[in-house]
Structures are given as C-alpha cells and as structure tokens.
Amino acid sequence: MFPDSILRAAIQFISNDPLNPLVLVPVTLTVGNPAGVGGNDRSPSVFRLLQNFPNPFNPETEIGFQISRQGNVKLIVYDLLGREVETLVSGKLDQGEYSIHWSVADRPSGVYFYRLTAGEFVETKKMIVVK
C-alpha cells in the first residue's frame, strides 16, 4: 500500500473586475492508493444491481450485478403486471461481478422489471423494450 500523495497548486483565473484582473484559487488534491496498485483483492464488498444497458433497448441488453458473498441468487424478469417473464439466474454463485445477456426477440414492447434476490438483499430495476 502506498501512502497518500498530496498536490498543492493554484489555478489562475482572469476576472472582469478591473481592480482584481487575476484571481488565484488554491487547490489541494489528495490521491490515495492508485487503482490496480497494492492489494489485489478486487472482490465486491456489497451486493449491487446495476441498471441494464442499453435502456431502452431492442433486441438485447446486459444486466450487471455484484455479489459480496457466496450464496443462492435469483435474477428474474417480470412484466408490468408482475407476472414472471423469465428467470435469468437461479442457483448458487460465488462472490464476484456478473453480467447477464437478455434477448427479447420474442417479447412485446413495454416496461419490464428485473429483480435480484441474494440472501437478504433484494433490489428491483425497470427496463424498457422498444420495437
């Protein structure tokens, strides 16, 4: 682990004020451990469900999520009425980051919801299919 680096400087601005045409603004930048340097543990420390991308989409999208510890995980897509449309993930997953591809070639346009359940963690997000 590297110690923090501190950079102090001043930014000079030109002002419209005739009495103070130059303004100096002090700036301090503190940089901690640079990314990719030091500890190599890149495992997520929290559960997280990401917004699908692209959104709106047609005909396919990616849904990302993070699991902070091993356990049973479900990722299910629902329609606007709350009916289950498709189960994308159902089973035991290790700690890590995941990305799931979903194709909607046979689904109508509309609003859909996807829900990640992992232990006590539950989160739902909205996505839109446009055809």
C-alpha positions as CSV (number, residue, x, y, z in Angstrom):
1,M,0.0,0.0,0.0
2,F,1.3,3.4,-1.0
3,P,1.0,6.5,1.3
4,D,-1.4,9.3,0.1
5,S,0.1,11.8,-2.2
6,I,-0.8,15.4,-1.8
7,L,-0.5,18.0,-4.6
8,R,-0.9,21.7,-3.8
9,A,-1.3,24.3,-6.6
10,A,-3.1,27.4,-7.6
11,I,-5.3,28.0,-10.5
12,Q,-5.1,31.4,-12.1
13,F,-8.4,32.9,-13.5
14,I,-8.8,36.1,-15.5
15,S,-11.5,38.2,-14.0
16,N,-13.7,41.0,-15.4
17,D,-13.1,43.0,-12.3
18,P,-10.7,45.9,-13.2
19,L,-9.4,46.1,-9.6
20,N,-8.5,42.4,-9.5
21,P,-7.9,41.2,-13.1
22,L,-6.2,38.0,-11.9
23,V,-7.7,35.7,-9.3
24,L,-5.6,32.8,-7.7
25,V,-7.6,29.9,-6.4
26,P,-5.7,27.4,-4.2
27,V,-6.3,23.8,-4.9
28,T,-5.3,20.7,-2.9
29,L,-5.5,17.2,-4.4
30,T,-5.1,14.1,-2.3
31,V,-4.6,10.8,-4.1
32,G,-4.8,7.5,-2.2
33,N,-3.7,4.1,-3.3
34,P,-3.8,4.2,-7.2
35,A,-6.1,1.7,-8.8
36,G,-4.5,-1.6,-9.7
37,V,-1.6,-1.0,-7.3
38,G,-1.3,-2.7,-3.9
39,G,-3.9,-5.1,-2.6
40,N,-5.1,-7.4,-5.4
41,D,-8.5,-8.2,-3.8
42,R,-11.0,-6.9,-6.3
43,S,-13.9,-8.8,-4.9
44,P,-17.0,-6.6,-4.3
45,S,-17.8,-5.8,-0.7
46,V,-21.5,-5.1,-1.3
47,F,-24.5,-6.5,-3.1
48,R,-25.4,-4.3,-6.1
49,L,-27.8,-4.5,-9.0
50,L,-26.8,-2.3,-11.9
51,Q,-29.1,-0.6,-14.4
52,N,-29.3,-2.6,-17.6
53,F,-27.6,-1.2,-20.7
54,P,-28.7,0.0,-23.1
55,N,-32.1,1.1,-21.8
56,P,-34.4,1.5,-23.6
57,F,-33.3,-1.4,-25.9
58,N,-34.1,-3.7,-28.8
59,P,-33.4,-6.6,-29.2
60,E,-30.9,-7.3,-26.4
61,T,-29.5,-5.8,-23.2
62,E,-26.9,-6.5,-20.5
63,I,-27.8,-6.7,-16.7
64,G,-24.9,-6.4,-14.3
65,F,-24.7,-7.2,-10.6
66,Q,-22.3,-7.8,-7.8
67,I,-22.4,-10.4,-5.1
68,S,-20.4,-9.8,-1.9
69,R,-20.5,-13.4,-0.6
70,Q,-21.3,-16.8,-1.9
71,G,-25.0,-17.8,-1.8
72,N,-28.2,-18.5,-3.6
73,V,-29.0,-15.9,-6.2
74,K,-32.1,-15.3,-8.4
75,L,-32.4,-12.8,-11.2
76,I,-36.0,-12.7,-12.5
77,V,-37.6,-10.6,-15.2
78,Y,-41.3,-9.5,-14.6
79,D,-43.8,-7.8,-16.9
80,L,-45.7,-4.6,-15.9
81,L,-48.4,-6.7,-14.3
82,G,-45.9,-8.5,-12.1
83,R,-46.0,-11.8,-14.0
84,E,-42.7,-13.7,-14.2
85,V,-41.4,-13.5,-17.7
86,E,-38.1,-15.3,-17.5
87,T,-35.6,-16.5,-14.9
88,L,-32.1,-15.4,-15.9
89,V,-30.2,-16.7,-12.9
90,S,-31.2,-19.3,-10.3
91,G,-28.6,-21.0,-8.2
92,K,-25.5,-20.7,-6.1
93,L,-23.0,-18.1,-7.2
94,D,-19.6,-17.2,-5.8
95,Q,-18.6,-13.7,-4.7
96,G,-17.9,-11.6,-7.7
97,E,-19.2,-9.4,-10.5
98,Y,-21.6,-10.8,-13.1
99,S,-23.1,-9.7,-16.4
100,I,-26.2,-11.4,-17.9
101,H,-27.3,-11.0,-21.5
102,W,-31.0,-10.9,-22.2
103,S,-32.6,-11.1,-25.7
104,V,-36.2,-10.0,-26.2
105,A,-36.7,-11.2,-29.8
106,D,-40.0,-12.8,-28.8
107,R,-41.2,-10.2,-26.3
108,P,-43.5,-7.3,-27.0
109,S,-42.6,-3.7,-26.4
110,G,-43.2,-2.4,-22.9
111,V,-41.9,-1.9,-19.4
112,Y,-40.3,-4.8,-17.6
113,F,-38.8,-5.1,-14.2
114,Y,-35.9,-7.3,-13.1
115,R,-35.3,-8.3,-9.5
116,L,-32.1,-9.6,-7.9
117,T,-32.5,-11.6,-4.7
118,A,-29.4,-12.8,-2.9
119,G,-29.8,-13.8,0.7
120,E,-31.4,-10.8,2.5
121,F,-30.6,-8.5,-0.4
122,V,-33.4,-7.6,-2.8
123,E,-33.4,-4.9,-5.5
124,T,-35.6,-4.2,-8.5
125,K,-35.0,-2.0,-11.5
126,K,-37.0,-1.0,-14.5
127,M,-36.2,-1.5,-18.2
128,I,-38.0,-0.6,-21.4
129,V,-38.2,-2.7,-24.6
130,V,-38.9,-0.6,-27.7
131,K,-39.6,-2.3,-31.0
